Amino acid sequence: MENSYFDTPQGRRIAYRRSPGSGPGVVFLGGLRSDMTGTKAEFLEREITARGQAFLRFDYSGHGASSGTFEEGCIGEWAEDAFQAISTLTEGPQILVGSSMGGWMSLLMSKRLSTRIAGIVGIAAAPDFTEDSMWAGFSPEQKKQLVDAGRVEVPSDYSDEPYVITKHFIEEGRNNLVLREPLPLAYPVRLLHGTDDTDVDLSVALRIVDHAACEDLQLTVVKGADHRFSTDACLAMILEKVAEVSALSG
């Protein structure tokens, strides 16, 4: 499948791949510096469309084939991209499958598109990571460099190149925190988290469980699974949770 593109009202060009089908549709929301060609996105598209459901995956600006650079982006802009993609490219109820940062995006969409959401499946969901993981984890020297120079480089386990984290990225992230105020979720939520996840601590998933006002929220902890959550067993588990939420939404 070749990429298609649309332009957001903010002037960003977003690459996407959309497969038609029945509802509820499924939207995959990727993680930080990932793109829509990752293992989980491609697996879900293949399996979900085989079941006849609509499926959408896309790249945030500064990611993959979309316009912009990563260093210029921030949580708020990527949330705008997600809002525009779902609003423009889908119809009817949607199940949001959010991986890592995509889990944060899913919770942000719960505030902006609550009537369109049929459910959420979070995979190592990482809400508020700019504040609770990055900023909180910076050394005094890194914080000073970020304030004085406007940027700091942090190593990545997934690339030879470090992440460039800007002062704007951290400060703007504070405008989009979701675990500081009531978070009503009026639909099924399924969270998956691995015990060997060294990027997002299990305590984050427990905070979501404690914080969310949701009548049907379940957390599954998978022994031995890491942050990628991309083994065959993990992929099957994601698909199972999507099917479960789809059945509850039918």
C-alpha positions in Angstrom: 0.0 0.0 0.0 1.3 3.4 -0.9 1.1 6.4 1.3 -1.6 9.0 1.0 -1.4 12.6 2.4 -3.6 15.3 3.8 -2.8 18.8 5.0 -3.8 19.9 8.5 -5.2 23.3 9.2 -1.9 24.1 10.9 -0.1 23.5 7.6 1.5 20.1 8.3 1.4 17.4 5.7 0.5 14.0 7.2 1.2 10.7 5.6 -1.3 7.9 6.2 -2.6 4.6 5.0 -6.2 3.8 5.3 -8.1 0.6 4.7 -11.9 0.7 4.3 -14.2 -1.7 6.3 -16.9 -2.0 8.8 -17.1 -0.4 12.2 -15.9 0.1 14.8 -12.8 1.2 12.9 -9.3 0.9 14.4 -6.8 3.7 14.6 -3.1 2.9 15.4 -1.3 5.7 17.3 2.5 5.1 17.3 5.2 6.0 19.8 7.9 8.6 20.0 10.1 8.6 16.9 8.3 5.6 15.5 6.4 5.5 12.2 3.4 3.7 10.7 5.6 1.0 9.1 6.5 -0.6 12.4 5.8 -4.2 13.3 2.7 -3.6 15.4 1.1 -1.2 12.9 1.6 -3.5 10.0 0.5 -6.6 11.9 -2.7 -5.0 13.1 -3.6 -3.6 9.6 -3.2 -7.1 8.1 -5.3 -8.8 10.8 -7.9 -6.1 11.4 -8.7 -5.7 7.7 -8.9 -9.4 7.2 -11.7 -9.3 9.8 -13.5 -6.7 7.7 -12.9 -3.7 10.0 -11.7 -0.3 8.8 -8.1 0.6 9.8 -6.0 3.8 9.8 -2.4 4.3 10.6 -0.4 7.6 10.1 2.8 9.4 10.9 2.8 12.4 13.2 4.6 15.4 11.8 8.3 15.1 12.1 7.9 11.3 12.0 8.2 8.9 9.1 6.9 10.2 5.8 5.1 13.3 7.2 6.4 16.8 6.9 8.6 18.6 9.5 11.4 17.5 11.7 11.3 15.7 15.0 13.2 18.4 16.9 10.6 21.0 15.9 7.6 19.0 17.2 5.9 18.6 20.5 3.1 16.7 22.2 0.5 19.3 21.4 1.2 19.4 17.7 1.2 15.6 17.5 -2.1 15.6 19.3 -3.4 18.0 16.7 -2.2 15.7 14.0 -4.0 12.8 15.6 -7.2 14.8 16.0 -7.2 15.9 12.4 -6.4 12.4 11.1 -9.2 10.8 13.1 -11.7 13.6 12.3 -10.8 13.8 8.6 -10.1 10.2 7.7 -12.5 8.1 9.7 -16.3 7.8 10.2 -18.2 6.5 13.1 -16.9 4.9 16.3 -13.2 4.2 16.5 -11.0 2.0 18.7 -7.7 3.7 19.5 -4.7 1.5 19.8 -1.9 3.6 21.3 1.7 2.4 21.7 3.9 4.2 24.3 3.4 7.9 23.4 0.4 6.7 21.4 -1.2 5.8 24.7 -0.9 9.4 25.8 -2.3 10.5 22.5 -5.3 8.1 23.0 -6.0 9.7 26.4 -5.8 13.2 24.9 -8.2 12.2 22.2 -10.6 11.0 24.9 -11.0 14.7 25.8 -11.4 15.9 22.2 -13.2 13.1 20.5 -15.1 11.4 23.3 -18.2 10.7 21.3 -16.2 9.1 18.5 -14.2 6.7 20.7 -15.5 3.1 21.1 -12.6 2.0 23.2 -8.9 2.2 23.9 -6.2 -0.4 23.8 -3.0 0.9 25.4 0.4 -0.9 24.8 3.0 0.3 27.3 1.1 3.5 27.5 3.3 6.5 28.5 1.1 9.5 29.4 2.9 12.5 30.8 6.4 11.1 30.1 7.9 14.5 29.2 7.4 15.6 32.8 7.4 12.4 34.9 10.1 10.5 33.0 12.3 12.9 31.0 12.3 16.1 33.2 12.2 14.2 36.4 15.0 11.9 35.3 17.3 14.7 34.1 20.4 15.4 36.2 20.9 19.0 37.5 23.4 19.5 34.7 21.0 18.3 32.0 18.3 20.6 33.4 20.6 23.6 33.4 21.7 22.8 29.8 18.1 22.5 28.7 17.3 25.9 30.2 20.4 27.7 29.1 21.0 26.1 25.7 17.4 25.2 24.9 18.2 21.6 24.1 19.8 18.5 25.5 20.7 15.1 23.8 19.7 11.9 25.5 20.8 8.4 24.3 18.3 6.1 22.6 18.0 2.3 22.9 16.5 2.2 19.4 18.9 4.3 17.4 22.6 5.1 17.1 21.6 8.8 17.2 20.5 10.4 20.4 17.1 12.1 21.0 17.3 15.9 20.8 15.0 17.1 23.5 14.2 20.8 23.4 13.1 23.2 26.1 9.9 23.8 24.1 9.2 20.1 24.0 9.3 19.8 27.8 7.5 23.1 28.6 4.8 22.4 26.0 4.3 18.9 27.3 3.1 20.4 30.6 0.1 21.8 28.7 -1.1 18.3 27.8 -0.7 16.3 31.0 -3.6 13.9 31.6 -2.8 12.4 35.0 -3.3 15.7 37.0 -7.0 16.1 36.6 -10.1 13.8 36.3 -10.0 11.5 33.3 -13.4 10.2 32.4 -13.3 7.2 30.0 -16.9 6.2 29.1 -15.9 3.0 27.1 -13.8 -0.1 27.5 -10.1 0.4 28.1 -7.5 -2.4 28.0 -3.9 -1.8 29.0 -1.0 -4.1 28.3 2.3 -3.8 30.0 5.5 -5.9 30.2 7.5 -6.6 33.3 10.7 -6.2 31.4 9.8 -2.7 30.0 12.8 -0.5 30.8 11.4 2.6 29.1 8.0 2.9 30.8 7.7 1.6 34.4 4.7 -0.5 35.3 3.8 2.1 37.9 2.6 4.3 35.0 0.0 1.8 34.0 -1.1 1.5 37.7 -1.4 5.3 37.8 -3.7 5.2 34.8 -5.8 2.5 36.5 -6.0 4.6 39.7 -6.6 7.9 38.0 -9.2 7.1 35.3 -12.9 7.2 35.9 -13.8 4.1 33.9 -16.3 1.3 34.6 -14.6 -1.2 32.4 -10.8 -0.8 32.6 -8.5 -3.8 32.7 -4.7 -4.0 33.0 -2.8 -7.1 31.8 0.8 -7.5 33.0 2.9 -9.8 30.8 5.9 -11.4 32.4 9.0 -11.1 30.3 7.6 -8.7 27.7 9.6 -5.6 27.0 8.7 -2.1 25.7 8.5 -3.1 22.1 5.7 -5.6 22.9 6.3 -7.1 19.4 6.8 -10.9 19.9 4.3 -13.2 18.2 2.7 -13.8 21.6 2.5 -10.1 22.4 1.0 -9.3 18.9 -1.6 -12.0 19.4 -2.5 -10.5 22.8 -2.9 -7.0 21.3 -5.2 -8.4 18.6 -7.2 -10.3 21.2 -7.8 -7.1 23.2 -8.8 -5.2 20.1 -11.3 -8.0 19.2 -12.6 -7.9 22.8 -13.2 -4.2 22.7 -14.8 -4.5 19.2 -17.2 -7.1 20.5 -18.2 -4.9 23.5 -18.8 -2.0 21.1 -20.9 -3.9 18.7 
